[in-house]
Amino acid sequence: MGTEGAYYIVETGDTLYELAQRFGTTVEQLQAWNNIPDPNKIKVGQRLIVRQDQSGYIPFPGAGWFKSQPNSPIISMMGVRLIEEGCSEYGPGGPPSQWNPQHRDSYAMWQRKLGYRGTDADGWPGEKSWTKLRVPSSEVYA
């Protein structure tokens, strides 16, 4: 538990207010980064983005995060970047914030564009391909 770079695993007794103070941000920013509608409802074990990557890009949230079918503005911004890179399996309306099969298919196109094949191009983001996609944090967190 605890801090993992730009992420934090919620522990018993944590509040968004206390975490905002600890990581030098605001409750509202934590809510936006993590798609938390009610600032009074966080869960022990929940993985939260608590600081912006210094590079200006969203740090890799981890492979397991995507497989948990997250609903986050990070997913929408990833989709926008995939469209910009010509890797889109999205229908009308563009990429939603909820991870879905179109996101996975679009990400697989990105992996193939990078030269990955087989299980390395399965549509599940990995740290190397994510870093190369450069999903901007300023647009998500604005």
Phi, psi and omega in degrees: 000172177100204187279137173229075181069244181275004184240160177218137175265122184297134178246163178306131178092348179292146172230156177298323180299313181295320179293321177299316177298314184296321186257009174068041178224196180242160175301317181299321179293317177299320178298315182293315182298328189245008179054055180250104182291323182250112184295348179268002183236094169234156186243143174302132181093349179292136180265119183245142167283126183240350175206153180280140176297136182297338181286347184090002179243154179292126178292154180301120183285350182103143183300320181297329180299316181293322182288347176277004179057057184294155172241104189206149174298339176299321180295317178299315181293324175301315180299319178299316179296321178297319177299315179300330180272004179076025182240075185231128170243022183276146177272195178302144178096351176077188185283127176281172180275350179266125177303133181210178181301329178294323176297315182295318179296319179294320179293325177298322176300317179299314180299319178294323177299327179281354179099003178285150179223165176060224183292344176283351178237047184268000179091353176269121182301141173240166186299317182294312181292325178296314181300320179290334180289330177056066177281116186289132180282328184297325180285327179287320189268001184292000000 
